[in-house]
């Protein structure tokens, strides 16, 4: 779901597809960090 949110938020970056890919790629490690900081089990 987070990837979908970033994809929609990055639509104005459609002129620069590499920035759109970079934004989507940063979602995964960010979600992992948030999960670790919240103390949730993986």
N, C-alpha and C positions, 0 to 999 in steps of 0.2 A: 504494500500500500504506500509506503514511503517513496518508492521509486515512481509510482504514478503521480504523487503530489509534486515531486521534483520535475518530472517530465512536463507536467502542465505548467509549472512555474517557469520552466526553461524555454517555453515556446517562443517568447520574444527573442531568444538567442538563435532562432532558426537560421539566421544568416551565417552563423558560426557553428557548424555542427560539432566541431571538436569541443567547444565550450559546453554544449549541451550534453555530450558524452561524459565530460569531466564532472559536471554537476551530478549526473546520475551515478557515476562511479564513486563519488564521495559519500553517497548515502549509506552504502554498506558498512564501511568502517565506523562512520558516525553512529549508526544504530548499534553496533557492537559495543562501542564505548559507553553509550547511554545505558545499555543493558548491564554492563559491568558496574557502572557507577550506581545504578539503582539497587544492586544486590540481588537481582533476579537470577535464577538458575537458567543455564542454557539448555 
